[in-house]
Amino acid sequence: MAAAAPRGRSLWRDALRRFAGNRAAIASVGVLATIALAALAVPLLSPHGRDTIFWDLMAAPPELAGWHPFGTDTNGRDLFVRTLHGARISLMVGIVATLVSLAIGVTYGAVSGYLGGRVDALMMRLVDILYALPFLFFVILLMVVFGRSILLIFVALGAVEWLDMARIVRGQTLSLKQREFVEAARALGVPSLAIVRRHIVPNLLGPVVVYATLTVPRIIMFESFLSFLGLGVQEPMASWGVLISEGARSIDTAPWLLLFPGGCLAATLLSLNFIGDGIRDALDPHDR
Amino acid sequence: MLTYALRRLAGAVPTFFIIVAASFFLIRLAPGGPFDQARRLPPAIEANLRRAYHLDDPLLLQFARYAGGLLRGDFGPSFKYHDFTVTELIWGGLPVSLTLGVGAMTIAVIAGGWIGLAAALHRNSRLDHFAMGAAMTGIVVPSFVVAPLLSLVFGIYLGLLPVGGWHGWTNAVLPIVTLSLPQIAIIARLTRASAIEVLGSPFVRTARAKGLPERLVMMRHVLKPALLPVLSYLGPATAGILTGSVVVEQIFGIPGVGRYFVQGSLNRDYTLVMGVVVLYASLIILFNLAVDLLYRVLDPKLGRAA
């Protein structure tokens, strides 16, 4: 046993070290973790329920005496609790829809790149056509058509965000399939689908992780955009977009109704972007 | 060049057709119809209305009729704004929306280009870090948060600008700023990245070595290649600004085209929604085409090949 052999520096260990040296990214992880933990632990952080109405406190400014650190909304509900419940919805939509887009984009891109030739040209032509579509308009139409279910939001947003992913994955696959280990697998008679699954997809991990981290904030933004227009999640659920649109309506009398959910949204999106950039720089230091 | 343009234009036709067909059938799938009201219309009247608007024909026939109308430039009548055709409504709102869009785009390119170039020249300085931090913030803070905040500060606290309506140029300031902020941020980041690459290239070193003043190096050698990626971003930027206008027009109460989209789809005003989708899709397609053509003219690596 070669127990004493010096440990090599693996790609991931190297990347982790570089990531740890990126102050903006580390701070962002902290911010994001705080928001996510607070969202999970709302009942521990506040005695108030999400829909409890304080009849004597309508649109009250933040006060610590009654433990309303963010104030109350125009219906007398505690904004702190509602904002954290909003965090649950927004983060969940961001993550689940990104997973949907990942599943579609990686499969599509890997298959297209691996098969190559005419199939590839056709599949990428379809992506080109889809690129030209004003997607948000279609999502809005979808929401109007099928009603505003949270499930549909997952699928619809995931289904419009996979194009870039498919392109990235295809490009990587094209170069990967020239490599010796793929040739070896093919020589051994491994079927195409198995090669894609076992040899191509795992090697795509780096760029896919980076791109997925940057997709989450885009989807969260889309969802709040829809909710702002009144087409996203519905009462009594509240995503940040819903809270922001309520806040925007009473901006002149109660600006904190916009500032707190808007601030949380901005902090989350900013953190996710910094983390994504951090991972990219950590995995591919030449790109800086 | 001309063959390339024609080929691209021909390629845009199926895209356009898919957009029209998809949105047509999608909105028809929606439950409810344009004549639903709180008080139900007597069945006979509703049947007459449906016949008058050809809504009782088979869907495919309706689609054929609509597509035929489009080819003649006829968007059909609006279902909700009686006595108005969609063409009239869109012509009414278009100048307003164009003012906002063109204004926002111009500001975005000029400001974004400047900021990006400055950041690239002073790479890793405090200015660079500040500008890029601000740009990141500009990208992530959505327009529907920026718009109310701007109207709170400049409209209500400072009383400098009107917060809504459309009566003069002052009304355009806040919406244009709102629309341009995220684009300024994106363009600044793009310009910075490409300018850094250009600044490190041999022809810039040569220009400096032969003693050209820094200003001339910038104007003659750096600016054009550094702005090429920005040029190809202008297509997506148009889409971004058009989408943004939907929200911004609603927040500032501006009589443009964007607000018709959400209103129209909630009201099941089929033709109006279609009109907005068709208009925006054609704008995006045409703009992408123009950008690609311009790119081929400006980029020496591509121009000869065509």
Boltz contact constraints between the chains, C-beta under 6 A:
constraints:
  - contact:
      token1: [A, 129]
      token2: [B, 15]
      max_distance: 6.0
  - contact:
      token1: [A, 132]
      token2: [B, 15]
      max_distance: 6.0
  - contact:
      token1: [A, 132]
      token2: [B, 285]
      max_distance: 6.0
  - contact:
      token1: [A, 133]
      token2: [B, 19]
      max_distance: 6.0
  - contact:
      token1: [A, 134]
      token2: [B, 280]
      max_distance: 6.0
  - contact:
      token1: [A, 134]
      token2: [B, 281]
      max_distance: 6.0
  - contact:
      token1: [A, 136]
      token2: [B, 243]
      max_distance: 6.0
  - contact:
      token1: [A, 137]
      token2: [B, 277]
      max_distance: 6.0
  - contact:
      token1: [A, 141]
      token2: [B, 26]
      max_distance: 6.0
  - contact:
      token1: [A, 141]
      token2: [B, 27]
      max_distance: 6.0
  - contact:
      token1: [A, 144]
      token2: [B, 30]
      max_distance: 6.0
  - contact:
      token1: [A, 144]
      token2: [B, 265]
      max_distance: 6.0
  - contact:
      token1: [A, 145]
      token2: [B, 26]
      max_distance: 6.0
  - contact:
      token1: [A, 145]
      token2: [B, 29]
      max_distance: 6.0
  - contact:
      token1: [A, 145]
      token2: [B, 30]
      max_distance: 6.0
  - contact:
      token1: [A, 221]
      token2: [B, 142]
      max_distance: 6.0
  - contact:
      token1: [A, 228]
      token2: [B, 144]
      max_distance: 6.0
  - contact:
      token1: [A, 229]
      token2: [B, 262]
      max_distance: 6.0
  - contact:
      token1: [A, 244]
      token2: [B, 145]
      max_distance: 6.0
  - contact:
      token1: [A, 248]
      token2: [B, 148]
      max_distance: 6.0
  - contact:
      token1: [A, 251]
      token2: [B, 148]
      max_distance: 6.0
  - contact:
      token1: [A, 251]
      token2: [B, 152]
      max_distance: 6.0
  - contact:
      token1: [A, 252]
      token2: [B, 156]
      max_distance: 6.0
  - contact:
      token1: [A, 255]
      token2: [B, 152]
      max_distance: 6.0
  - contact:
      token1: [A, 258]
      token2: [B, 148]
      max_distance: 6.0
  - contact:
      token1: [A, 262]
      token2: [B, 145]
      max_distance: 6.0
  - contact:
      token1: [A, 266]
      token2: [B, 140]
      max_distance: 6.0
  - contact:
      token1: [A, 266]
      token2: [B, 141]
      max_distance: 6.0
  - contact:
      token1: [A, 269]
      token2: [B, 140]
      max_distance: 6.0
  - contact:
      token1: [A, 270]
      token2: [B, 140]
      max_distance: 6.0
  - contact:
      token1: [A, 273]
      token2: [B, 136]
      max_distance: 6.0
